[in-house]
Amino acid sequence: MAHNHEHQHSHTIESLNKAFITGIILNLSFVLIEFGAGFYFNSLGLLSDAGHNLSDVASLFLALLAFRLAKVRANARYTYGYKKSTILVSLINAVILLIAVGVIFAESFEKIINPRPVEGGAIAWVAGVGVFINAFTAMLFMKNKEKDLNVRGAYLHMAADALVSVGVVISGILISYTKWYILDPIIGISIAIVILISTWNLLHESIRLSLDGVPISINSENIKKIILSIPEVQDVHHIHIWAISTTEIAMTAHIVVSDLNDMQDLKEDIKEKLEETGITHITLEFETNDMSCEDGFCM
């Protein structure tokens, strides 16, 4: 069973590596096309979307790098290896996106004050290509989006980009018929708002995990109830739960029992139940009622 789990995990990592590489190549190619078209047709909608897509390329590259670092073996200095890099990368990606939002807002407001004519038809065609590329890239991450914070971030960014590109297509068509050039910066602002909304939860959870907070998928009270549901357990305290990486969760706890003789069987029972919740690295300390345990030190 452990071998099958290891094989499945290895297959998932390899699949994600391919997905990230494919996404990077596709999106980088589109960024070059979109930047060129944006400058040629003087479209802030295209330039802002290209800038965001470029930040997505950087995000995909950093996530790929983090996945590779997570596979590096632990050593005497880094006893968990470099697994934490996946959390740091998700935080960096969120910050990159927030910077992109600020730039897009600034440029869009400037163009509202000083509007310039743009070619609506060309904008629609270029953005139409973006709809396909972003939607296809999002599908690459759909299967594993609930298993990893970086993968979820990549999926949300690509899905949001696909929707934004749809908006740019619509604005391009409207501009070509109505000559309402102000729609271009309005689309730029809309893009910024969509990015901000999709990034906020990623930023919040990345900061939470960086500070060794309990992952959002884990409820500490439920964990305590699971442990206390085992008849041999009288009490549990000093529970600490944190993320080793965006896919691995660790926990330590003190378990109060009446008899330490069955400690090994009890330990295996608790670990088996907790592993079903997604906690894979578990360290338990057992004690009896006559032991004094305060501030993490047991006598």
C-alpha positions in Angstrom: 0.0 0.0 0.0 2.8 2.4 0.9 4.5 1.4 -2.4 1.4 2.2 -4.4 1.0 5.6 -2.6 4.7 6.4 -3.4 4.2 5.4 -7.0 1.0 7.5 -7.3 2.7 10.5 -5.7 5.7 10.2 -8.0 3.4 9.9 -11.0 1.5 13.1 -9.9 4.7 15.1 -9.5 5.9 14.0 -13.0 2.5 14.9 -14.4 2.6 18.3 -12.8 6.1 18.9 -14.1 4.9 18.3 -17.6 1.9 20.5 -17.0 4.0 23.4 -15.8 6.5 23.1 -18.6 3.7 23.0 -21.2 1.9 26.0 -19.6 5.2 28.0 -19.5 5.9 27.5 -23.2 2.3 28.2 -24.3 1.9 31.3 -22.1 5.3 32.8 -22.9 4.6 32.5 -26.6 1.2 34.2 -26.2 2.8 37.0 -24.0 5.2 37.8 -26.9 2.3 38.0 -29.4 0.1 40.0 -27.0 2.8 42.5 -26.1 3.6 43.0 -29.8 -0.1 43.5 -30.7 -0.6 45.8 -27.7 2.2 48.1 -28.7 1.2 48.0 -32.4 -2.5 48.7 -31.8 -1.9 51.0 -28.8 -4.2 48.8 -26.6 -3.9 49.1 -22.8 -6.3 46.1 -22.5 -3.8 43.9 -24.4 -0.7 45.3 -22.7 -2.2 44.9 -19.2 -3.4 41.4 -20.0 0.1 40.6 -21.4 1.8 42.0 -18.3 -0.4 39.8 -16.2 0.2 36.8 -18.4 4.0 37.4 -18.0 3.6 37.4 -14.2 1.7 34.0 -14.7 4.7 32.7 -16.7 7.0 33.8 -13.8 4.6 32.1 -11.3 4.5 28.9 -13.3 8.3 28.8 -13.5 8.7 29.5 -9.7 6.1 26.7 -9.0 8.0 24.3 -11.2 11.2 25.2 -9.4 9.6 24.7 -6.0 8.3 21.2 -7.1 11.9 20.3 -8.1 13.3 21.6 -4.8 10.7 19.7 -2.9 12.1 16.4 -4.3 15.6 17.2 -2.9 16.5 14.8 -0.1 16.6 16.0 3.5 20.1 16.6 5.1 21.6 17.5 8.4 21.0 21.2 7.9 17.6 21.0 6.2 15.9 18.1 8.0 12.7 18.5 6.0 14.6 19.1 2.8 13.4 22.1 0.7 9.7 21.3 0.9 9.0 24.7 2.5 10.0 26.4 -0.7 6.6 25.5 -2.2 5.0 27.7 0.4 7.5 30.5 -0.1 6.8 30.4 -3.9 3.1 30.6 -3.4 3.6 33.7 -1.3 6.0 35.2 -3.9 3.5 34.5 -6.7 0.7 36.2 -4.7 2.9 39.3 -4.2 3.8 39.4 -7.9 0.2 39.4 -8.8 -0.6 42.2 -6.4 2.2 44.3 -8.0 0.7 43.6 -11.4 -2.7 44.8 -10.1 -1.2 48.1 -9.0 0.5 48.7 -12.3 -2.7 47.9 -14.3 -4.8 50.2 -12.1 -2.3 53.0 -12.5 -2.1 52.7 -16.3 -5.8 52.3 -16.7 -6.7 55.4 -14.8 -4.1 57.3 -16.7 -5.7 56.2 -20.0 -9.2 57.2 -18.8 -7.9 60.7 -18.2 -6.1 60.7 -21.6 -8.0 58.3 -23.9 -6.4 57.1 -27.1 -7.9 55.3 -30.1 -7.4 51.6 -30.4 -8.1 48.9 -33.1 -11.0 46.9 -31.7 -11.0 44.1 -34.2 -7.3 43.3 -33.7 -7.8 43.3 -29.9 -10.7 40.8 -30.3 -8.6 38.4 -32.4 -5.6 38.4 -30.2 -7.6 38.0 -27.0 -9.5 35.2 -28.7 -6.2 33.3 -28.9 -5.7 34.0 -25.2 -9.1 32.4 -24.4 -7.9 29.2 -25.9 -4.4 29.1 -24.4 -5.5 30.1 -20.9 -8.4 27.7 -20.8 -6.2 24.8 -22.1 -3.5 25.6 -19.5 -6.2 25.7 -16.7 -7.3 22.3 -17.7 -3.8 21.0 -17.2 -4.1 21.8 -13.5 -7.8 21.0 -13.0 -7.2 17.4 -11.8 -4.7 18.3 -9.0 -6.0 21.7 -8.0 -7.2 20.6 -4.6 -4.0 18.7 -3.7 -1.6 21.6 -3.7 -1.6 25.4 -3.1 0.7 26.2 -6.0 -1.4 24.1 -8.4 -4.6 25.7 -7.1 -3.0 29.1 -7.6 -2.0 28.2 -11.2 -5.4 26.9 -12.0 -7.2 30.0 -10.6 -4.9 32.3 -12.5 -5.3 30.5 -15.8 -9.1 30.2 -15.3 -9.4 33.9 -14.4 -7.2 34.8 -17.4 -9.5 32.9 -19.7 -12.6 34.8 -18.4 -10.7 38.1 -18.7 -9.7 37.3 -22.3 -13.4 36.7 -23.0 -14.1 40.2 -21.7 -11.3 41.6 -23.9 -12.8 39.9 -26.9 -16.2 41.4 -26.1 -14.7 44.9 -25.6 -12.8 44.6 -28.8 -15.9 43.8 -30.8 -17.8 46.7 -29.1 -15.0 49.2 -29.8 -14.8 48.2 -33.4 -18.5 49.0 -33.9 -19.1 51.9 -31.4 -15.6 53.5 -31.2 -16.0 53.8 -27.4 -12.3 53.8 -26.8 -12.8 54.2 -23.0 -13.9 50.6 -22.9 -10.2 49.6 -23.3 -9.0 51.1 -19.9 -12.3 49.9 -18.3 -11.4 46.4 -19.3 -7.9 47.0 -17.9 -9.5 47.9 -14.5 -11.8 44.9 -14.7 -8.8 42.6 -15.3 -7.1 44.1 -12.2 -10.2 43.5 -10.0 -10.5 39.9 -11.2 -6.9 39.3 -10.5 -7.2 40.9 -7.0 -10.2 38.7 -6.1 -8.6 35.5 -7.3 -5.3 36.4 -5.6 -6.6 37.3 -2.1 -7.3 33.8 -0.9 -4.0 32.6 -2.3 -2.2 35.4 -0.4 -4.1 34.8 2.8 -3.3 31.1 2.9 0.3 31.5 1.8 0.9 33.9 4.7 -0.9 31.5 7.0 1.3 28.6 6.0 4.5 30.7 6.1 3.7 31.5 9.7 3.2 27.8 10.4 -0.5 28.3 10.9 -3.0 25.4 10.7 -3.7 24.7 7.0 -7.2 25.8 6.0 -8.1 22.2 5.1 -7.6 21.1 8.7 -9.9 21.8 11.7 -8.0 21.5 15.0 -11.2 20.8 17.0 -12.1 17.9 14.6 -8.6 16.5 15.0 -9.0 16.6 18.7 -12.4 14.9 18.5 -11.0 12.1 16.3 -8.2 11.4 18.8 -10.6 11.5 21.8 -13.0 9.1 20.1 -10.5 6.3 20.6 -11.5 4.6 23.9 -8.0 4.2 25.3 -7.4 8.0 25.0 -8.3 10.0 28.1 -7.2 13.4 27.0 -5.1 15.2 24.4 -3.3 18.5 24.5 -0.3 20.5 23.1 -1.6 19.9 19.6 0.5 21.6 17.0 -0.4 21.4 13.3 1.6 23.0 10.5 2.4 22.6 6.8 5.8 21.2 5.8 5.0 22.0 2.1 1.9 22.9 0.1 1.0 19.2 0.0 2.3 17.8 3.3 1.0 18.5 6.8 2.7 17.7 10.1 1.4 17.4 13.7 2.7 16.8 17.2 0.5 16.1 20.3 0.5 14.8 23.8 -1.8 11.9 24.4 -3.0 11.0 27.9 -3.7 7.3 28.6 -4.3 5.2 31.6 -1.9 2.4 30.6 1.4 2.9 28.6 1.7 -0.8 27.8 -0.4 -0.7 24.7 1.2 2.5 23.5 2.6 1.2 20.2 -0.8 -0.2 19.0 -2.5 2.9 20.1 0.0 5.1 18.3 -0.6 3.2 15.0 -4.4 3.5 15.4 -4.2 7.3 16.0 -1.9 7.8 13.0 -4.0 5.7 10.7 -7.1 7.8 11.6 -5.3 11.1 11.3 -3.7 10.2 7.9 -7.2 10.1 6.5 -7.6 13.8 7.2 -4.4 14.6 5.2 -1.9 14.8 8.1 1.1 12.6 7.1 3.9 13.5 9.5 2.7 12.7 13.0 4.7 12.7 16.2 2.9 11.7 19.5 4.1 11.8 23.1 2.2 9.6 25.5 1.7 10.3 29.3 -0.5 9.2 32.1 -2.7 11.2 34.4 -0.1 11.2 37.2 2.4 13.0 35.0 2.6 16.8 35.2 2.7 18.5 31.8 2.8 22.3 31.7 4.1 24.6 29.0 5.3 21.7 26.9 7.5 20.2 29.5 6.5 16.9 31.1 7.8 15.7 34.5 
